């Protein structure tokens, strides 16, 4: 069976959006990049909102808007993305796409450098549900997403990071982390999500990426992506928060090609080494950002201790940079 690609919001992602909202409410202006299929029926969505936010919903599930716009909904009775957000926040909903396809109200190609001035610094929460991996110039699109965001605005990405798919691009976890680091974002949390079989019905295993880690009492900084099991399907899930000093136009340099990155010949092989933090450059923007991001309270909000399962060692012990933080099963009838 061909694997369905996520241009939407599976229940595993819906749960993370609700937990991000619980950390800091989504308000004012919301932007969806493309209409998103929410893989929940109205009754499932209401139950999920109540469970995650601890509130009693008085919404009649029979009166909730059904998705008639996205082709993936295919008359399956799913709630619309606009209706999903309305269950828990009062943000003004907008949708941007490169055409009026699926009823987008803002038509703009994110790869176009000429962002209309009236759109800049306009949105408080932006959801990219597998858009960057389907455009030809994802770096240009990411810069525009940053420009669309207000100060203290948040960007939530769900994009492919494995090669088991048919999208244009699969991202390294560090691609996002480095961009938001060099552009001085207040926070950026990057996760690897892996699953088997169908992503809408299979459990997802989540891992937290951080280039800062400690081994044998020695703190290290290593900005490269580490190995993870490549034969499983995977997304990178990213939540970034813009700060007053944040920029959008700085380009990161991959870790192994930075001027201050240590290298050494080991047994005849030229290897890239981690920074020893006791000797690292205190003005390194990537290191300073990693330290700032590590102080974030987001990881404790997004994943609970009870979500950690006993997984096979080959799916847990990947590397110090990628640590297992929990699993999440799909909501099914």
Helices and strands as residue ranges (DSSP letters): E 8-9, H 11-23, E 29-33, E 37-38, H 42-53, G 61-63, H 81-86, E 92-97, G 101-103, E 106-107, G 117-119, E 123-129, G 132-134, H 138-148, E 149-160, H 173-182, E 187-195, E 204-209, E 212-215, E 218-221, E 233-241, G 255-257, E 263-266, E 269-272, E 275-276, H 285-294, H 298-302, G 305-307, G 313-315, E 322-328
